[in-house]
Amino acid sequence: ERAQDTEERVGLLLRLGNLHEEKLGQPELALVRYRSALTIQPGNRNVHAALERYLDAASPYRGEVAEVLLPVYENDDSPERVARALEVLRAAESDAERRLDHDRRLFEIYRDMTETQASFHTGLRVFAARPDDGDMRKQLFVQAEELSRFEELVAVYEKALVDEAGLLDAFLKRMLSGEVAGIYEHKVGRPTEAEVAWRRVLEVDEGNENAFDALERL
């Protein structure tokens, strides 16, 4: 009896929400009904579907709804839906550190789903924000190998080396320039650019033996 009563309450809230949304042009009031239904039955797929209509790019409520749905999706162990909610939250987020947190989670979710292309592009965003993250650079290298995307990877690295935001110290410039040089030389077959990159290594580390050896080789 209690379960039937719950179903009836949720059904009524969905009908009221649909009335506000479709007939009366009151999406905000509809959202109140749908959220109430979700509180009563967090696992109800019809409620999810109603709320998911607010995730469209044109909806001014998409960030609010994504925040509501995220823990539901996490509880359902639904990585595709978690990723969708996080993408919405990431797009709506104005704080750089919170955007970075979302991107780190998205990178791992896409990677674990073997959505390598999506993971790679999300990882590039993480790198742009934190070029000092050596573990991320290693994972991006592996994914670039898998996807044959070394040209794209090296272009992003080159942009980072311009360092308009002042994120790179001398050590990181040396490390990143060396990685760029290695990609040019061994992955994309561009020895001229490799030489330029190795010379950049020497600009910040004039005794670097790897750079001298590479320049002799080139």
Salt bridges, closest charged atoms under 4 A:
GLU21 OE1 - ARG53 NH2 2.82
GLU52 OE2 - ARG81 NE 3.87
GLU64 OE2 - ARG35 NH1 2.74
GLU74 OE2 - ARG105 NH1 2.83
ASP76 OD2 - ARG45 NH1 3.46
GLU87 OE1 - ARG125 NH2 3.67
GLU93 OE1 - ARG98 NE 3.60
ASP103 OD2 - ARG90 NE 3.20
ASP103 OD1 - ARG125 NH2 2.65
ASP112 OD1 - ARG111 NE 3.30
ASP132 OD1 - ARG130 NE 2.87
ASP133 OD2 - ARG104 NH1 2.67
GLU145 OE1 - LYS187 NZ 2.85
GLU151 OE1 - ARG190 NH1 2.58
GLU152 OE2 - HIS121 NE2 3.07
GLU152 OE1 - ARG149 NH1 3.40
GLU158 OE1 - ARG200 NH2 2.91
GLU179 OE1 - ARG137 NE 2.93
GLU185 OE1 - HIS186 NE2 3.72
GLU185 OE2 - ARG217 NE 2.63
GLU193 OE2 - ARG190 NH2 3.43
GLU195 OE2 - ARG199 NH2 3.03
ASP205 OD2 - ARG174 NE 3.55
